[in-house]
């Protein structure tokens, strides 16, 4: 059973749908003549629940049987203008009408079907503003749209069934009780195990990670954003911990309308099956080879990728697609030039910061960790700085750093007690005259052997003429990366310093010291690295989103008082801070949501993070890390020291030494498979600025504004293409000849 227009699927969804344009206004009521005997035709578009086959014979047969026994799908109109005084002044209900399930099904697409329904019109209903739908079938379905034709005095009335059609202040009084009931249902009771068919949005700490993991959230030591509550039973050993799902189980509770639809889930399973084949077949073959689970050389790694000849692609189904990072040149990834470029256009593109002091210092508590100041000296790096001194470089904002030192140091003893071996690392880079970054030094640090209070024990590596001996242990996927079971705990440590407003791209660039304020520039800042693909492309998209959000919000919220008086909007923002981010709720940086400017900024941040930022971070994983030697996720050995057998092997056969150090063969194949699945675009993806239905609003101004937004994104994409074709901009492609396409608004991925 459901009431539509449904309230937002969590108040957050309501806000985003308001901002992104999923509202529409219903025409005003006009007087109509006596229409008591008129038949009103309607069309209901449904999406089936079945994830593997929309035309599943078994489900369809059971649905037909339910129809024969009178267990049907019914729809009941609710008046937006006339109240039923005998029913708590709720909007008047028309008698239920039955969906013509057996005789009128029309396939719209592979996943959607349309059904007819006919209403005996009753003028006492007036304008229908909502409806109640009941599904008595065996199968579940997703209700997408309902269209009523020729409603007397109103014409066509169209419902997009994923949002309220009214702002709270404009909701007709007869519909307000239904809206309030829906909110109560969505919030849940805070107790009990939630079932698959529930649609409840509640919060819980991460207390289901296992007995050897800390609870994330609810403490100063391990703050964390809240997850969705599932209500699973507590474990027998510890009642404060929630029982975990079975290994590889996908049956975790997610509110019903937020789960993968059958198209996306089918894609996920298909990718998973393909990826499994790519892991199992080579691994079986490797049983016949020695040494087991080790790569012999880089050529051996390349054997796991398809040949580029198209005629051989079908017979190589078990191999991974060739990634662009090795497509043009299978050794260019090993150069210092490419290493520096990937700080701006690779997986680490949002980590690099301007170096503010030399030597780099630490923010770790010196009473616990001693002096953690960097051991990199001026003498070590100035010989590689093209004639500049460190002071010169600071004067002209030419020094940058990739700094994982403080994040990793507190965890090194625990991580290195396993088979993984890693360091707390700092990489210092110089911005050269041609706009590229040159690595100057990599510092690898371990806890001091005499105790933490003595600081760190560090090795500093600088450029040399011999081949790519430096190890980049910067993987990011939790299931295959070096922190292993400490990955989420480390995320919690990083979250302590998380600030919502700094997720805005301009604020992020300023905070990281890769930009400085400049009121004369379009975004109020000037990039210190002018050829920074992520920042240059991102700022244009950020600005387009901000303009669209401002125009849209201004149409529905004409004055600030409307923001203050919108009870659902204010409740949503309270929930975001106090429940979703309980551990940081007292921080002073939270916007107060009292003005339209604050609403626009909040919504722009959320849309940016969920669209362009996510695309830049997620879809770049496989193009760069799909060839794991370019971006290994695990280091199994420390850097060898001179006059040791390991160092001698490094000198005599650096490929074998490197491959013995990074991720082993089976973990590599497993990791690549996982990265491939997570990086895939869904076949039902909707791009930024697009809508999945043409009737997303009946208001002309927002529709025109969306068209302008869409046109602006096309212009931006064309400019990105032009920049990618500009040979002067060396960071756009680099030695691997890999154009930066991750922020194409149409989500195309030529990599």
C-alpha positions, 0 to 999 in steps of 0.5 A: 500500500502506498500514498502518492504523491509520496513524501520524500524517501528520507527528507534529504531526497525531498530536498534534492528532488526539489533542487533537481527539479522533480516537482510539478504544480497541479493546475488550479481548480475550475468550476465544472459541470455535472460529471457524475456519469463521466468515465475518466481513463488513466494510464499507470506505468509500473516497473517490476521488482524482478531483478533478473528477468522482467517477464519472469514466467513464474511471477506472472503466472502467480499474479494472474492467479491472484487476479482470478481470486480477486487479489488485484491492484487498486487505485483510489483518488484523493481530493485536493480541494474537498475534505471529508469532515467525518474522516478527520478533515482528510481529502475525500476518497473516491471508491477504489478502481481496479488496474486492468492487469490481464488485458491492457499490459503494453511494454514500454521498454524492457523494464517498464509496462503500462496498464489502463485504469478507468474511473467513474468520475465524481464531481465531489472529488474535484481536482485529485491531488493524490491517490492510494495504491494497493498491491495485492499481488504476489509480486512487488513492483515500482510505481513510476507514473500515473496519468489521468486523461481529460479530468473535467475542468482540468485536462490531463493530470500527471503524477510522477511518483517519486516526490510530493507535487507541493511544497509544504506551505502550498500543500492543500489542506485536505492532503496535509494529514496524508502527508504527515502520515507518510512522514511518520511511516518513513521515519519509522519507530526506531526499533524492530528488524526492517523487512525488504518491503519496508520504506523506513529511513533511520540511522545506526552506528557501524556496529556490524563490522565484527568483534575485532573492529571498533564500533564506528560512530558514537565516540570521540575516538571513532566518529563516523557518519551514520549508516541506515538502520537495519534492526538485525539481531544482536550477536550472542557474544556481545549484545551491543554489536549487530549480527553480520550478514553472511559472506557475500550476501547482498540481502542488506536492508535498504529502503525499498525504493532505494534498492538497485532496480533490476537493470542496474542489479542485472548489470552488477551480476553480469559484471561480477560473473565476467570478473569472476571468470577472469580471476578463476581461469587464470588462477587455475592456469597458474597452479601449473606455473612456479612460483605460485601466486607471483608475477614473473615480470611485467610481461607476465602481468600484461598477459592478463589483458586482451590483445588489442587486435579486434579479431582476437577479442572473442577468444579472450573473454577471460582477460581484462580489457586493456586500460588506457594507461598501458594502451599507447605505451606499456612502460610510460606509467613508470616515468616520473613525469606520469607519476607527477601528472597522476597527482592532478589527473589520476586517482590522487587528484583530490589529495595534493596540497600546496606545501606551506612550510619546509621541512613538512611538519606533523600535527600528531601529538608530540607527547605520544608520537615524538617529533614527526617532522620530515627528514627531507632536507634542502640539500636533497631536493634543491639539486633537482629544482631547476636552479631554484632554492626552496625559498624561491619555490615558496615565494612563487608557490611552486612546491606541493606535497602528497601527504599521508604521513599523519594518517598512517603513522598511528596505524603502522605497527598494527598494519605491519604486524600482518603480511602487509608492509607499508610506510607513512609517506610524504611526496614533495613535488615541484611545479615546473615552467611547463606546468607539470609536476616533478617529484623531488623526494619521497619520504618513507617513515616507520615508528622509531625502533626505540619507541613512539616517543622518539619520533619516526625512522625515515628513508628519503628517496630522490630522483635517479637515472636508474629505472622506477624503484620507488614504491607507490603504495596508494591504493584506495579500495578497502577490500584489497588495500594495505590497511586491511581491517584497519581501513574503516578505522582510518577513515574514522580518524580522517573524518574527525577533520571533515567539514561539510562546507569544505566539500565545495570545490572552491573551498576544497582547492583553497584549503589544499593550497592549490589555489589562492583568493582572487576576486577578479577571477570567475570563481573568486580564486586563481589556480596555482597549477594552471593545468590542473585538469580536475580543478579546471574542468570541475570549477566550470561544472561547479559554477553551472550547478550553482547557477541552476540550483540558484535559479530553481530554488529562487522560483520556489522560495522567493524570500528567505522567510519561506526557507525558515518556515518550511518545516520539512526542510528545517527538519531535514537539515536537523536530521542531517546534522543531529542524526546523520552526523551526530559525532560532529553535530556541535561543530560551528561550521554547519550552515544554519539553513535560514536563507536562500543563499545557504540553501543554494550552497548546501544543495550545490555541495550535495549535488556536486559530491553526488555527481561530478566529484563522484564521477571523478573519483570513482570512474577513474579507478579502473583506467589507472588502477586497472593495471595494478603495477601503476597503482598497487594496493598492497606492499608486502615488503619494506624497501631493501637497505644497501648490502642486503640480498634484497637490495642486490636483487633490486639492483640486478632485476628490479622488475622481479623485486618490484612485483614481489613487493606489490600485490600478489597475483591472486589479490591483483586479479581479485582487486582488478575485478572489484575495481572494474565492477565498481567503475562501470557505468550503469546502463540506466544511468541518467546524466547530470542535467537530464530527467527520466521523464519529460513531465518532471514539472509543468512550470515553464520557467524551471523547464527553460532553466534546465534547458539552459543548464543542459546547454551549458554542460554541452558547452563545458564538455566541448571546452574540455575536449578542446583542452584535451587536444591542446598540446601545450597543456601537458597534464591533459594526456601525459606520457600515457596519452590518456585524455582527461575525460572523467568530468565529461558531463555526458559521462562518456568514458573513452578510457 
